[in-house]
């Protein structure tokens, strides 16, 4: 019988001195990094990265360059500014980000919330109750995204409590969970957890995979437990310099995800987080990859490339330039093969536009 998921965390590495027993590192320089940005590599992921190499190591092993970033922001998405109550971010009109944990299975070095993860005491029930009250008082909230940290590191009982409390709020139509647990600590996904999650019928789970080397037999087992219970699964991938910023890596990852019933959702341009400059690619790199994906693989496997605007401006999709020219009468469009086509640009019906706008407002 395999160890419990808690044992994988307990027997992992949390300090450079421990990590030095597994891979070659400069302990003093990494100690300085970990004094500011904590480290956690659970035993499962530690073993995996030693077998599969740099694509996984660079995601979780501290790097002195984290202290040399002169361009990043501590809170690039202005989450603190948009927190009406602690741990709840109301940035978009109809949805909220509800932070229910500050712990993760591993501490990713490129994390958007480097400022918070692994540093403070657990989020208390009183703070979570305050979030419930806020959601109940705001009837415009349709979509609640549970994140953190990682919600799946909570106990079964606490997660069940949170989901049931949200279920009682009649105007909430969709609940999402953002988690990296199935990819970095698949042992946490048990039949009991999957049964608890499946009780929330309007639940969607957003997973996080960055490289094909993360997909193991243990990961496939965890995914099956969730998908066999009818839970829709999507995946977000962060574009990371030197890790997955290549067409062959992204295309292989997206195909592998589809094979295990996970829909590629977002390819995220790395956020402008302080301490992550060495991970960030150019936008042109992302656009080049997207151009190579489109048409060369199933549309099901093609994610949406987005940048989350600094300052809290929200996510914006980025697309390669397919429209070469636009006139009053036609569009000139280049397809994925480089061929150019002319498409009639039909005049917009003012009457229909007014009707659609009126119908939207009334509904």
VORO-163399 format. One line per 4 residues: number of its first residue (from 0); their letters; for each residue x, y, z of C-alpha. Coordinates in nm, 4 decimals. Example, Ala and Ser with C-alpha at 12.3 -4.5 7.8 and 13.67 -1.06 7.14 Angstrom:
<rs>
0 = AS = 1.2300,-0.4500,0.7800; 1.3670,-0.1060,0.7140
</rs>
This chain:
<rs>
0 = XXXX = 0.0000,0.0000,0.0000; 0.1408,0.3400,-0.0977; 0.2001,0.6062,0.1696; -0.0741,0.8568,0.2432
4 = XXXX = -0.0577,1.1865,0.0625; 0.0284,1.3633,0.3877; 0.3349,1.1442,0.4260; 0.4543,1.2454,0.0795
8 = XXXX = 0.4528,1.6072,0.1949; 0.6088,1.5333,0.5337; 0.8939,1.3290,0.3823; 0.9611,1.5784,0.1034
12 = XXXX = 1.2163,1.8593,0.1156; 1.1504,2.2005,0.2682; 1.5013,2.3429,0.3042; 1.8096,2.3634,0.0780
16 = XXXX = 2.0069,2.1464,0.3246; 1.7582,1.8648,0.2635; 1.7571,1.9209,-0.1118; 2.1388,1.9010,-0.1221
20 = XXXX = 2.1101,1.5332,-0.0337; 1.9336,1.4724,-0.3655; 2.0724,1.7125,-0.6263; 2.3751,1.9363,-0.6597
24 = XXXX = 2.2985,2.2908,-0.5399; 2.4658,2.5904,-0.3773; 2.3038,2.5722,-0.0336; 2.3934,2.9224,0.0992
28 = XXXX = 2.2583,3.1048,-0.2066; 1.9352,2.9059,-0.2033; 1.8923,2.9642,0.1698; 1.8720,3.3372,0.0959
32 = XXXX = 1.5984,3.2710,-0.1598; 1.4006,3.0458,0.0748; 1.4152,3.3064,0.3511; 1.1846,3.5132,0.1281
36 = XXXX = 1.0128,3.2541,-0.0909; 0.9584,2.9190,0.0868; 1.0340,2.5849,-0.0757; 0.8294,2.2666,-0.0778
40 = XXXX = 0.8921,1.9637,-0.2981; 0.6887,1.6634,-0.1873; 0.8467,1.3179,-0.1980; 0.6516,1.2025,-0.5048
44 = XXXX = 0.7509,1.5036,-0.7150; 1.1080,1.4938,-0.5816; 1.1486,1.1386,-0.7061; 0.9854,1.2240,-1.0387
48 = XXXX = 1.2027,1.5275,-1.1072; 1.5183,1.3287,-1.0296; 1.4118,1.0731,-1.2906; 1.2878,1.3139,-1.5569
52 = XXXX = 1.5205,1.6095,-1.5170; 1.5314,1.9819,-1.5783; 1.1787,2.0324,-1.7146; 1.0439,1.9546,-1.3671
56 = XXXX = 1.3357,2.0665,-1.1503; 1.3355,2.4229,-1.2765; 0.9687,2.4612,-1.1819; 1.0239,2.3860,-0.8112
60 = XXXX = 1.3935,2.4254,-0.7216; 1.4771,2.7751,-0.5886; 1.6993,2.9933,-0.8049; 1.9159,3.2911,-0.6963
64 = XXXX = 1.7662,3.4872,-0.9860; 1.4428,3.5103,-0.7874; 1.6138,3.7815,-0.5822; 1.7459,3.9693,-0.8869
68 = XXXX = 1.4157,4.0551,-1.0567; 1.3967,4.4309,-1.1089; 1.0796,4.4334,-1.3230; 0.8235,4.2201,-1.1405
72 = XXXX = 0.5437,4.3316,-0.9100; 0.4610,4.1803,-0.5715; 0.0880,4.1698,-0.6559; 0.0729,4.2112,-1.0348
76 = XXXX = -0.2984,4.1322,-1.0688; -0.3994,4.3781,-0.7941; -0.5742,4.1030,-0.6013; -0.5311,4.2767,-0.2667
80 = XXXX = -0.6832,4.5954,-0.4041; -0.9854,4.4009,-0.5320; -1.0414,4.2089,-0.2089; -1.3594,4.3425,-0.0523
84 = XXXX = -1.3092,4.0946,0.2305; -0.9892,3.9044,0.3127; -0.9114,3.6125,0.0779; -1.1918,3.6955,-0.1666
88 = XXXX = -1.1175,3.8813,-0.4906; -1.4108,4.0375,-0.6785; -1.2477,4.1612,-0.9968; -1.5034,4.0570,-1.2601
92 = XXXX = -1.8735,4.1517,-1.2258; -2.0236,3.8015,-1.2076; -1.7479,3.5941,-1.0450; -1.5171,3.5849,-0.7470
96 = XXXX = -1.1854,3.4243,-0.6642; -1.2157,3.2639,-0.3194; -0.8809,3.1796,-0.1567; -0.9372,2.8960,0.0905
100 = XXXX = -0.5826,2.7623,0.1390; -0.2277,2.8987,0.1433; -0.0572,2.5596,0.1053; 0.0340,2.3668,-0.2103
104 = XXXX = 0.1668,2.0212,-0.2940; 0.4800,2.1890,-0.4311; 0.5735,2.5564,-0.4304; 0.6103,2.6582,-0.7935
108 = XXXX = 0.8854,2.9174,-0.8321; 0.6785,3.1113,-1.0904; 0.3637,3.1331,-0.8745; 0.1425,3.4398,-0.9125
112 = XXXX = 0.1005,3.4441,-0.5338; 0.4650,3.4100,-0.4309; 0.3885,3.6846,-0.1812; 0.1529,3.4566,0.0145
116 = XXXX = 0.2027,3.0869,-0.0454; 0.3478,2.8837,0.2405; 0.4191,3.1818,0.4627; 0.1326,3.2390,0.6961
120 = XXXX = -0.0941,3.0417,0.9265; -0.3777,2.8435,0.7644; -0.6797,3.0457,0.6543; -0.9214,3.0258,0.9458
124 = XXXX = -1.2856,2.9149,0.9268; -1.3924,3.2614,1.0407; -1.2331,3.4184,0.7315; -1.4000,3.1607,0.5065
128 = XXXX = -1.7367,3.2330,0.6723; -1.6824,3.6003,0.5928; -1.6383,3.5029,0.2290; -1.9649,3.3071,0.2339
132 = XXXX = -2.1436,3.6137,0.3719; -2.0037,3.8352,0.0967; -2.1159,3.5933,-0.1751; -2.4641,3.5645,-0.0231
136 = XXXX = -2.4968,3.9444,-0.0154; -2.4009,3.9876,-0.3834; -2.6642,3.8360,-0.6093; -2.4611,3.9184,-0.9207
140 = XXXX = -2.2065,3.6477,-0.8326; -2.2734,3.3487,-1.0578; -1.9309,3.1827,-1.0592; -1.7114,3.1043,-0.7563
144 = XXXX = -1.3527,2.9915,-0.8181; -1.1908,2.8191,-0.5196; -0.8166,2.8621,-0.5213; -0.5289,2.9461,-0.2907
148 = XXXX = -0.2829,2.7775,-0.2425; -0.4528,2.4566,-0.3379; -0.8053,2.3739,-0.2170; -0.7410,2.0006,-0.2573
152 = XXXX = -0.4837,2.0146,0.0228; -0.7674,2.0807,0.2650; -0.9097,1.7834,0.4517; -1.2000,1.5972,0.2928
156 = XXXX = -1.4272,1.7252,0.5675; -1.3335,2.0910,0.5265; -1.3593,2.0825,0.1492; -1.6997,1.9149,0.1739
160 = XXXX = -1.8122,2.1862,0.4183; -1.7014,2.4653,0.1848; -1.8717,2.3128,-0.1183; -2.1964,2.2486,0.0712
164 = XXXX = -2.2055,2.6062,0.2057; -2.1633,2.7464,-0.1463; -2.4276,2.5052,-0.2758; -2.6779,2.6689,-0.0371
168 = XXXX = -2.6353,3.0063,-0.2117; -2.9064,3.0013,-0.4773; -2.7602,3.2583,-0.7189; -2.4268,3.0737,-0.7567
172 = XXXX = -2.4577,2.8748,-1.0792; -2.1024,2.7462,-1.1213; -1.8287,2.6402,-0.8798; -1.4718,2.5926,-0.9987
176 = XXXX = -1.1651,2.4570,-0.8255; -0.8169,2.5575,-0.9391; -0.5689,2.2865,-0.8421; -0.2304,2.1435,-0.9296
180 = XXXX = -0.2676,1.8456,-0.6970; -0.3460,1.5798,-0.9626; -0.0220,1.6638,-1.1447; 0.2144,1.7065,-0.8478
184 = XXXX = 0.0614,1.4907,-0.5725; -0.1823,1.2489,-0.7403; -0.1984,1.0328,-0.4264; -0.4220,1.3003,-0.2728
188 = XXXX = -0.6970,1.2146,-0.5222; -0.8777,0.9268,-0.3535; -1.2152,0.7661,-0.4205; -1.3501,0.9433,-0.1127
192 = XXXX = -1.2320,1.2834,-0.2353; -1.3727,1.2186,-0.5829; -1.7093,1.1242,-0.4319; -1.7171,1.4445,-0.2261
196 = XXXX = -1.6386,1.6551,-0.5317; -1.8965,1.4783,-0.7474; -2.1766,1.5812,-0.5098; -2.1487,1.9352,-0.6481
200 = XXXX = -2.3115,1.8893,-0.9892; -2.2154,2.2330,-1.1221; -1.8455,2.1820,-1.0397; -1.5632,2.2316,-1.2897
204 = XXXX = -1.2006,2.1581,-1.2039; -0.9158,2.3538,-1.3625; -0.5946,2.1524,-1.3452; -0.2405,2.2754,-1.4036
208 = XXXX = 0.0071,2.0927,-1.6280; 0.3189,2.2547,-1.7744; 0.5119,1.9673,-1.9314; 0.4476,1.6169,-2.0694
212 = XXXX = 0.6938,1.4757,-1.8139; 0.4354,1.5493,-1.5431; 0.1912,1.2920,-1.6814; 0.2602,0.9576,-1.5121
216 = XXXX = 0.0569,0.6435,-1.4439; -0.0256,0.7821,-1.0978; -0.1519,1.1040,-1.2571; -0.3655,0.9099,-1.5047
220 = XXXX = -0.5204,0.7139,-1.2170; -0.6073,1.0373,-1.0332; -0.7611,1.1877,-1.3472; -0.9706,0.8757,-1.4048
224 = XXXX = -1.1125,0.8956,-1.0533; -1.2374,1.2462,-1.1273; -1.3489,1.2090,-1.4888; -1.5268,0.8761,-1.4291
228 = XXXX = -1.7543,1.0630,-1.1886; -1.8492,1.3079,-1.4592; -1.6505,1.6074,-1.3344; -1.5475,1.8306,-1.6285
232 = XXXX = -1.1707,1.8806,-1.6301; -0.9736,2.1547,-1.8005; -0.6060,2.2449,-1.7824; -0.4085,2.5655,-1.7646
236 = XXXX = -0.0458,2.5796,-1.8741; 0.1962,2.8607,-1.7959; 0.4376,2.9424,-2.0778; 0.7812,2.9125,-1.9144
240 = XXXX = 1.1156,3.0050,-2.0669; 1.3448,2.7058,-2.1077; 1.0777,2.4617,-1.9876; 0.7927,2.4505,-2.2370
244 = XXXX = 0.8451,2.7457,-2.4749; 0.8673,2.5194,-2.7790; 0.6003,2.3996,-3.0215; 0.6943,2.0325,-2.9843
248 = XXXX = 0.6573,2.0432,-2.6041; 0.3256,2.2292,-2.5989; 0.1723,2.0208,-2.8798; 0.2736,1.6942,-2.7119
252 = XXXX = 0.1360,1.8115,-2.3784; -0.1984,1.9180,-2.5263; -0.2454,1.5872,-2.7073; -0.1579,1.3909,-2.3939
256 = XXXX = -0.4099,1.5910,-2.1929; -0.6872,1.5189,-2.4416; -0.6040,1.1480,-2.4250; -0.6670,1.1467,-2.0500
260 = XXXX = -0.9917,1.3460,-2.0887; -0.8593,1.6856,-1.9865; -0.9505,1.9782,-2.2138; -0.6679,2.2281,-2.2721
264 = XXXX = -0.8124,2.5611,-2.1573; -0.5527,2.8365,-2.1215; -0.1930,2.8847,-2.2259; -0.1031,3.1614,-1.9823
268 = XXXX = 0.1627,3.4199,-2.0548; 0.3664,3.4253,-1.7323; 0.2446,3.6951,-1.4942; 0.4633,3.9934,-1.4068
272 = XXXX = 0.5386,3.8543,-1.0596; 0.8405,3.9764,-0.8655; 1.0972,3.6978,-0.8549; 0.9976,3.5322,-1.1833
276 = XXXX = 1.1682,3.7364,-1.4550; 1.3867,3.4416,-1.5614; 1.0732,3.2420,-1.6500; 0.9086,3.4976,-1.8753
280 = XXXX = 0.9097,3.4586,-2.2527; 0.8204,3.7196,-2.5117; 0.4609,3.7464,-2.6311; 0.5922,3.6745,-2.9811
284 = XXXX = 0.7060,3.3323,-2.8592; 0.3538,3.2503,-2.7449; 0.1986,3.3797,-3.0670; 0.4421,3.1728,-3.2741
288 = XXXX = 0.3486,2.8585,-3.0814; -0.0225,2.9288,-3.1260; 0.0210,2.9768,-3.4992; 0.1952,2.6392,-3.5244
292 = XXXX = -0.0783,2.4658,-3.3224; -0.3761,2.6023,-3.5134; -0.4610,2.3780,-3.8095; -0.1869,2.1272,-3.7320
296 = XXXX = -0.3770,1.9633,-3.4487; -0.7379,1.9210,-3.3416; -0.9116,2.2370,-3.2290; -1.0004,2.0466,-2.9112
300 = XXXX = -0.6304,2.0411,-2.8255; -0.5662,2.4114,-2.8879; -0.5789,2.6298,-2.5734; -0.6498,3.0017,-2.5659
304 = XXXX = -0.3344,3.2072,-2.5240; -0.4021,3.4810,-2.2689; -0.2223,3.7533,-2.0801; -0.3583,3.8561,-1.7407
308 = XXXX = -0.3108,4.2315,-1.7520; -0.1059,4.3831,-1.4695; -0.2960,4.6125,-1.2401; -0.6097,4.3990,-1.2402
312 = XXXX = -0.7171,4.4593,-1.5997; -0.8251,4.0974,-1.6451; -0.7405,3.8245,-1.8940; -0.7155,3.9138,-2.2624
316 = XXXX = -0.6810,3.6514,-2.5401; -0.3901,3.6950,-2.7794; -0.4158,3.5620,-3.1350; -0.1732,3.5448,-3.4269
320 = XXXX = -0.2523,3.7967,-3.6991; -0.4714,3.6055,-3.9446; -0.6491,3.9118,-4.0868; -0.4068,4.0787,-4.3267
324 = XXXX = -0.6417,4.3484,-4.4514; -0.9963,4.4652,-4.3860; -1.2016,4.6903,-4.6120; -1.5666,4.7832,-4.6296
328 = XXXX = -1.6224,4.5010,-4.8789; -1.3869,4.2184,-4.7870; -1.1440,4.0584,-4.5444; -0.8065,3.9314,-4.6613
332 = XXXX = -0.7147,3.6347,-4.4413; -0.4092,3.4106,-4.4230; -0.4709,3.0533,-4.3068; -0.2438,2.8251,-4.1022
336 = XXXX = -0.0653,2.7064,-4.4196; 0.0179,3.0599,-4.5275; -0.2369,3.0718,-4.8118; -0.4299,3.3965,-4.8569
340 = XXXX = -0.8092,3.4046,-4.8986; -1.0546,3.6818,-4.9680; -1.3830,3.6716,-4.7752; -1.6772,3.9078,-4.8453
344 = XXXX = -1.7241,4.1564,-4.5619; -2.1039,4.1735,-4.5464; -2.2548,4.4961,-4.4164; -2.3617,4.4846,-4.0529
348 = XXXX = -2.7384,4.4998,-3.9995; -2.8032,4.7973,-3.7724; -3.1537,4.6727,-3.7010; -3.0310,4.3294,-3.5950
352 = XXXX = -2.7524,4.4822,-3.3862; -2.9969,4.7016,-3.1995; -3.2273,4.4036,-3.1447; -2.9474,4.1880,-3.0043
356 = XXXX = -2.8254,4.4638,-2.7750; -3.1819,4.5272,-2.6468; -3.2409,4.1541,-2.5880; -2.9149,4.1249,-2.3938
360 = XXX = -3.0001,4.4156,-2.1664; -3.3521,4.2884,-2.1000; -3.2256,3.9423,-2.0060
</rs>
